[in-house]
Every structure is written in C-alpha cells, then in structure tokens.
Amino acid sequence: MSDKEILQEGRGRSALKRAAKEVETLAAQLVELPESDIDCLPIDGTLREELELARHTRGHGARRRQIKHFAGCLRRDVKQQTVLKSFLELHRLNHAKAVFALHDIEKWRDRLCDTTSFAATLDEIQQALPEVDAKKLANLAHSVHKTGDKRAAREIFRRLREAKQG
C-alpha cells in the first residue's frame, strides 16, 4: 500500500492527530473523575499509577504535561481505551439518570408546596411511593403553605429522595 493510498483512507497525519486528541480528551476526563469512581475504574496497574500521578500533580502546566503523558500510555493500549470509553459512557448515563430523578423529586416538592396542586401531587406520590409517610409530608407541606418554611421544604425533598432510593 503506497503513502498516497494511506492518506486517501484517512490514516494520514490529520487522522492520527485527531485520534491522539481523542485519547487525550479521554485521559483528561478520567483524571477529573471523583475519587469514588476512580476506585471502580477497570484499569491496569501501570495505567492506574499514571492516572493517580496525573490526578495528584499540582500546577497547571505540570498537570497538563502529566495528562499528556498518561494519554500517551493509554494510546499504546487500545483494548484499555475501549474499556475506559465504555466505562465513561456508562458513568455519564448513570449520572444523567440520577440528575433526572432528582429533578423529578424537586418537581414533586414544588408541587406539594403549591396550594393549588398539593392534593393531586400527594395522591400521585402515594401511588408512586407507597412507603412514604404521606401524613408527615402533608404536615410539612402545610407548614410551607402557612409560613413559607424553607426547612420544611428541604425536609420534604429529603424524605422523597430517601423513599425513591429505598
């Protein structure tokens, strides 16, 4: 295969640069993950050490160089790249689901705290979450209706979140 054919197939310098930049972006995303997610990463020993080194490097320039070095190590292991990309996709999906669930709980709380939609919302919550203490939610919501008690609104949110998770 000649050089001209390789360039036409998209394996030229620009394609290599794009691929390298993609791996560098992956490396940067991995470095920025929270500690709890780092523990769950399916990553090999040497790469894990490089990741930890990049995470604990301080100083903007030094950290950037260390991320590039980590990306270089990652570029040599295509199988590990695929596994880590899949992990990040799953992580993003789970995070989006969690955020969406919290938004639903916030909507329920806001509707409970609104006097016009209180009764319908309480019925809806009882159907969706039968284990929730509806009487306590009603008392908290009435407190918000009467005095605008923000502590009661936070307590409603906490109880709804616990019921939905449990």
C-alpha positions as CSV (number, residue, x, y, z in Angstrom):
1,M,0.0,0.0,0.0
2,S,1.5,3.3,-1.0
3,D,1.6,6.5,1.0
4,K,-1.0,8.1,-1.3
5,E,-3.5,5.2,-0.6
6,I,-3.0,5.5,3.1
7,L,-3.7,9.2,3.0
8,Q,-6.8,8.7,1.0
9,E,-8.1,6.1,3.5
10,G,-8.0,8.7,6.3
11,R,-4.9,7.3,8.1
12,G,-2.8,10.4,7.4
13,R,-1.3,12.8,9.8
14,S,-4.5,14.7,10.5
15,A,-6.4,11.4,11.3
16,L,-3.6,10.4,13.7
17,K,-3.7,13.8,15.3
18,R,-7.5,13.6,15.8
19,A,-7.1,10.1,17.3
20,A,-4.4,11.4,19.6
21,K,-6.6,14.3,20.7
22,E,-9.5,12.0,21.3
23,V,-7.3,9.8,23.6
24,E,-6.0,13.0,25.4
25,T,-9.6,14.1,26.0
26,L,-10.4,10.6,27.4
27,A,-7.4,10.9,29.7
28,A,-8.5,14.4,30.9
29,Q,-12.0,13.1,31.6
30,L,-10.6,10.2,33.6
31,V,-8.3,12.5,35.6
32,E,-11.3,14.7,36.5
33,L,-13.5,11.8,37.8
34,P,-14.4,11.8,41.5
35,E,-12.4,9.5,43.9
36,S,-15.4,7.2,44.3
37,D,-15.5,6.5,40.6
38,I,-11.7,6.1,40.3
39,D,-11.9,3.1,42.7
40,C,-14.3,1.4,40.3
41,L,-12.3,2.0,37.1
42,P,-11.4,-1.2,35.2
43,I,-7.7,-0.1,34.7
44,D,-4.4,-2.0,34.7
45,G,-1.6,-1.4,37.2
46,T,0.8,0.9,35.2
47,L,-2.0,2.9,33.8
48,R,-3.6,3.3,37.3
49,E,-0.3,4.6,38.6
50,E,-0.1,7.1,35.8
51,L,-3.7,8.1,36.4
52,E,-3.0,8.7,40.1
53,L,0.1,10.6,39.3
54,A,-1.8,12.9,36.9
55,R,-4.6,13.3,39.5
56,H,-2.2,14.4,42.2
57,T,0.0,16.6,40.1
58,R,-0.4,20.3,41.1
59,G,0.3,23.3,38.9
60,H,-1.4,23.9,35.6
61,G,1.5,23.2,33.2
62,A,2.8,20.2,35.1
63,R,-0.7,18.7,35.3
64,R,-1.3,19.3,31.6
65,R,2.0,17.6,30.8
66,Q,1.2,14.7,33.1
67,I,-2.2,14.2,31.4
68,K,-0.5,14.2,28.0
69,H,1.9,11.5,29.3
70,F,-1.0,9.5,30.7
71,A,-2.7,9.8,27.3
72,G,0.4,8.6,25.6
73,C,0.5,5.5,27.8
74,L,-3.2,5.0,27.1
75,R,-2.7,5.3,23.4
76,R,-0.5,2.3,23.4
77,D,-3.2,0.1,24.9
78,V,-6.2,0.1,22.5
79,K,-8.1,-2.5,24.5
80,Q,-7.9,-0.5,27.7
81,Q,-9.0,2.6,25.7
82,T,-12.2,0.8,24.7
83,V,-12.9,-0.4,28.2
84,L,-12.4,3.0,29.7
85,K,-14.6,4.7,27.0
86,S,-17.4,2.2,27.8
87,F,-17.0,2.9,31.5
88,L,-17.2,6.7,30.9
89,E,-20.3,6.3,28.8
90,L,-22.0,4.2,31.4
91,H,-20.9,6.7,34.1
92,R,-22.4,9.6,32.1
93,L,-25.6,7.7,31.6
94,N,-26.0,6.8,35.3
95,H,-25.2,10.4,36.3
96,A,-27.8,11.7,33.9
97,K,-30.4,9.3,35.3
98,A,-29.6,10.4,38.8
99,V,-29.9,14.1,37.9
100,F,-33.2,13.3,36.1
101,A,-34.5,11.5,39.3
102,L,-33.5,14.5,41.5
103,H,-35.4,16.8,39.1
104,D,-38.5,14.7,39.4
105,I,-38.2,14.9,43.2
106,E,-37.8,18.7,43.1
107,K,-40.9,18.9,40.9
108,W,-42.9,16.9,43.4
109,R,-41.6,19.0,46.2
110,D,-42.5,22.2,44.4
111,R,-46.0,20.9,43.5
112,L,-46.5,19.8,47.2
113,C,-45.5,23.3,48.3
114,D,-48.0,24.9,45.9
115,T,-51.5,25.0,47.5
116,T,-53.3,24.6,44.1
117,S,-51.6,21.3,43.2
118,F,-51.0,19.9,46.7
119,A,-53.8,17.3,46.9
120,A,-53.2,15.8,43.4
121,T,-49.5,15.7,44.0
122,L,-49.9,14.0,47.3
123,D,-52.1,11.3,45.7
124,E,-49.6,10.9,42.9
125,I,-46.7,10.4,45.4
126,Q,-48.6,7.9,47.4
127,Q,-49.2,5.8,44.3
128,A,-45.6,6.1,43.1
129,L,-44.0,5.7,46.5
130,P,-46.4,3.7,48.9
131,E,-43.7,3.5,51.6
132,V,-43.5,7.3,52.1
133,D,-45.2,8.8,55.2
134,A,-47.9,10.8,53.4
135,K,-49.2,12.3,56.7
136,K,-45.8,13.7,57.6
137,L,-45.4,15.1,54.0
138,A,-48.8,16.8,54.3
139,N,-47.8,18.4,57.6
140,L,-44.5,19.6,56.2
141,A,-46.3,21.0,53.1
142,H,-48.9,22.8,55.3
143,S,-46.0,24.4,57.2
144,V,-44.6,25.6,53.9
145,H,-48.1,26.9,52.8
146,K,-48.6,28.8,56.0
147,T,-45.2,30.3,56.8
148,G,-43.0,29.6,53.8
149,D,-40.8,27.4,55.9
150,K,-37.7,26.5,53.8
151,R,-36.6,23.9,56.3
152,A,-39.8,22.0,55.8
153,A,-39.4,22.2,52.1
154,R,-35.9,20.7,52.4
155,E,-37.3,18.0,54.7
156,I,-39.9,17.1,52.0
157,F,-37.2,16.8,49.5
158,R,-35.0,14.6,51.8
159,R,-38.0,12.3,52.6
160,L,-39.0,11.9,48.9
161,R,-35.4,11.2,47.9
162,E,-35.0,8.6,50.6
163,A,-38.2,6.9,49.6
164,K,-37.3,6.9,46.0
165,Q,-33.9,5.4,46.6
166,G,-35.0,2.9,49.2
